[in-house]
Amino acid sequence: MTTDLIGNPLSPQEERLIEVYESLKSLVQDEALAPGTRSNLLAALAATGVAVTGLGLKFEHLIDIGA
């Protein structure tokens, strides 16, 4: 991903935020996680998702993965 939702190029910070967001999405889907760990990761994902959406980087519904 090199642009936001309206076509502006991403800054290095925005690219890093997307990487964190995608990493969290991947982690929360790991069935081997302890329930408390998964819960904390979901909280982090929800907060990160708000930042990603607020900046117009991505628009996704996280309800499908429990966030």
N, C-alpha and C positions, 0 to 999 in steps of 0.2 A: 504494500500500500504506500503510495507516494503522495497522494493528495487527500484532502478532507472531502466531505460530502458535496461541497460546492466547487471543488476543483482547485482550491489553493494548495500550493506545495506545503508539505509538512515540515515543521522545524525539527531539529534533532531531538528536542525534548518531547515533542508530540510523537515522534517515531518510537522513542523509548517507552512512552506511556502506552502506546498500542502493544508493544512487546510485553509489557507487564500484564496488561489486560488479557492478551491471548494466552499467556502462561498461566494466569489464574484460572481462566476458563478450562484449560486442559487439566490442571491439577484437581479441580473440584469434581471432575468426572472419574477420578481414580477410586474404584470400589474398595481398595485396600486401606484407604485412609480411616483413621479412628474418627468416630462421630464428632468429637470435640474439635478435632483438627479441621474436618470438612466444614463444620459450622463457622469456624473462624475464617477459613478461606472464602466461604460464601459471603461473609460480611465484608471482607476486603474487596471481593469481586464487585459487590453491589456499589460500594463507594467509588471504586475505580470506574465502574460503568457509568456512574453519574458524571464523572469528570470527562470521560470519553464522549458521552452524548452531549454534554454541555459545550464542549469545544467543537462539536460537529464533525468528529472524526469517524464515528460509526453510529449506526442506529440499529440496535438489536433488542429483542425482548429476552431477558435472562430467566424468565419464569420457567422455561422448559428445562433448565438445569438446576432449578431450585433456589435461585438468588432473588 
